[in-house]
Amino acid sequence: MDNVVFHVADVHKSFAGLHALSDIDLSVTEGETHAIIGPNGAGKSTLLNVCIGRLKPDSGSVVFDGNTLTGKKPHEINQLGVVRVFQTPEIFPDLTLLENVMVPCLAKRDGSFKLNWFKSFRGEKSIRDHAVETLVDVGLESQVGSHASNLSRGDKRRLELAMGLAQKPKLLLLDEPTAGMARHDTNATIDLLKRIKATGMTKVIIEHDMHVVFSLADRISVLAGGRIIAQGTPDEVKGNPKVVEAYLGEEQV
């Protein structure tokens, strides 16, 4: 494929002799939205953890934009423009929404972040303004000054999405970005991710909601038992008998 910017090559990962990932090979082109689907336990989150350096693969490599990510630490991978939004929101509950979004922006700029209320938050007007704009984009403008601990689960998902987007990533890895959201909020998130797609950002999305997958994905990889059993466009995957048997089921196709 032309303009491949993200490549997972022959990745294997085992835990106590159990194969979580085997022979994983996928390529994502610049600006593409690539969905990874599969049943629970298929290895989807493990794959993302390998990609961002939280797990070291037993073999294989992960390359983004000409840089080998394998062997690098998570913060080093983040500095290369790779941002992950987690399945369970990783936020700072005792900070306000504004402060939550400012923290990763400062860490991305400086390579690290040490909490200094007067210097780090109050003296950073440009980052503060950008954080507010991002919270508006995800629909949280009315809660900018609220503490994150007061948010619903769906709003915590949106806050973490804002924390990721505010870093202006080159590659955004999304682990079930609409989990816990009502359908209205899910559709709003789909619209937001479509707007982001128009900017040319490359995205990899893990998602169980097929409405989200088929609304956003250019290509899909299907994992089952730690292996990729199918890859292709949404129409190709939707009609693949192996995929129907392993995951989708007739009522979801």
N, C-alpha and C positions, 0 to 999 in steps of 0.2 A: 504494500500500500504506500501511496505517496504521503509525504509529510508526517511520518510517524514520529510522535514526540514522546510517547510513553510505551515502554516495551517490557513486559514480564516474560522472561525466557527460561523455560525448563525448571521452574521452581518446585522444589519438594520441601515438605515440612512434616515431621512426625513428632508425636508426643508419647513417650513411653511405649514406643513400638507401633503405635497406631498412626496410620497415614492420614494426616489432616489435609495435605495438599500433595498431589502427584502430577507431574508432567504439565504444570500450568504454563501455558504460553498464550499471551494475548497482546495485541497491538492496538494502540489508540492514536488516531490522527489528530492533528492540531485543530482545535475548535469543535471536536466531536463530543457528543454526549453518549457515553458508553455505559449501558446498564449491565449489572451482574445480578442474576437471579438464581434461585435454587431453594430447596427445602431447608428447614432448620437443620443445622449441623453439617451443611454442605461444604463449609470452609470459607464462606464469604468474608466474614469479619477477620478471620485468620489471615486471609490474603491481603486485606487492607493493612493489617498490623505489620506484615512483612514489608509492604510498600513504604510505610512511614518509619521503619526502623525500630518499632517496638518489639518485633520478633526477628531473629536471624534465621534465614532459610538454611536447611541442611545442604542444599545445593541450588544452583541457578542464580539468576541476577535480575535486578530491576533497574532500568535506565530511564531517566527523564531528561529531555532536552540536551542529550549528549553527556549527561552526568550520571555515573553509576551511583545509585542510592544504596545498594547493598554494602553493609559495613559502616555506613554513616549513622550518626546519632540523630534522634528525632529533630532536635533543634537545628542541626545542620541541614537536614532535608527541608525543614520549614524555610530556612534562609534561601533555598534554591527556588522557592515559589510554590511548594507543595503544601496544601492545607487540607486537613481532614476534619469533617464534622462527624462526631461520634454517635453511635446508636443510643447510648445513655448520655444525656447532655453533661458535658464537663464545663461547669460554670462556677463562678465565685458567688455563693449564696449570700454572703454578708456585704457584698458590694452592690451598688446601684447598677441598673442596666447600662447606663452611660459608661461607668467605670469598667464594667465587664468588657465592653467593646474596645475601650481604650487600651486595656492591658495587652492583648495580643498585638495591637498596632505598634505599641512602644517596644515590645519584645522583638517584633519583626524588624523594626528600624535599628534597634541597638544591639540585638543579638542576645539580650537578657533583660530581665525586668526586676527591679527592686522597688518595693512599695515605698514611695515618699510622697505623702499627700500634697505637699506644697509645690514640690518641683515636678513630680511625674504627672499629676492630674491638672492642677490649677494653672500651671505654666505652659500648657500645651494646647494653645487655641486651635491650631490647624487640625490636630488630631482629634480634639474634642468636636469640632465642627463636622469633620468627616464621620465620626462615630454617630453623631446625631442624624446625619443624612442616611446612614446605613440602617439605623433603627427605624427611620421613617419608611425606608424601602421595604422592610419586612413587616410593617404594620404595627410597630410597638411604640410609636411616637407619644402615645398618651401615658406611657409608663417609664419614660426616660429616667426619672429621678427615683423610681421605686426600687426597693431591694429585690434582688433576683429570687430570694427565697420565697417571695410571695406569689410567684408566677404559677400558672397552671402548667401541666406537663407539656401541652401543645405550645404554650408561649415560651417555655424553656427551650423547646426545639428551635423556635424561631430566633431566640436570643443567641443560641450557639451558631446558628446559620449566619446571623449578623456578625458574630465574632470571627467567623471564617471569611466572609465576604469583605469585611473591612480591611483585611490584609492584602487585598487585591491579588489573589493567587493566580499563578499561571495554570496550575492544575488543582482542581477542587475535588476531593474525595468525599462523597456523601454516603453515610451509613444510615439508611432508612430515615431520610430527612422529614418525612411526614408522619412518622409513627406517633400515635397519641393525639393526632389532630382530628377535629371534626371535618366533614367533607367540605364545608365552606372554606375552612383554613387550608385544607389540602389543595383545593383548586386555586386559592390565592398564591400558595407556594409554587404550584405548577406555573402560574403566570409569571411569577418572579423569576423562576429558573429559565423560562423562555426568554425573558428580557436579558438575562445574563448571557444566554447562548448567543444573542445577537451581538454581543461585544466580542465574541470570538474566544471566550474562556473555554478551556478543555475541562470536561467533567467526567468522573466515573461515579456511578450511583448504584448502591445496593438498595433494593426496594422489594417489598413483598406485594405492594399494592399495584396490580397490573394496570389499573387506570393511570397511575403515575408513570409507570414504565413505558406504556405505549403512547403516552402523551409527549414524552420527552426524548426517548432514546433514538439515536441514529442506528446504533448497532447494539446487539445483546450477546452476552456470553452466559451460558447456563451451566452452573456447577451442580454436581450430584456426587456424593461420596468422595469429595475432594478432587474430582476431575472435571474438566470441561467436556461436556457431552454434546454441546452444540454451540455454534456461533453464527451470527448473520443479522440481517435486517429484522425489524419486528415482524413483518409478514412471513419471512422465512422461518423464524423461530416459532411463531404461533402455529404454523402448520406442520412442525416437525413431530412425528409420532413419538420419538424418544423423549422429547420435552413434555408432551402431553402425559405420557406414562409416568415420568419421573416427578413432575411438578405441577404443571398448569391444571390438569383435570379438565374434563369436557366443559364444565360450567364456567370456567374462567377463560376459555379460548375464544 
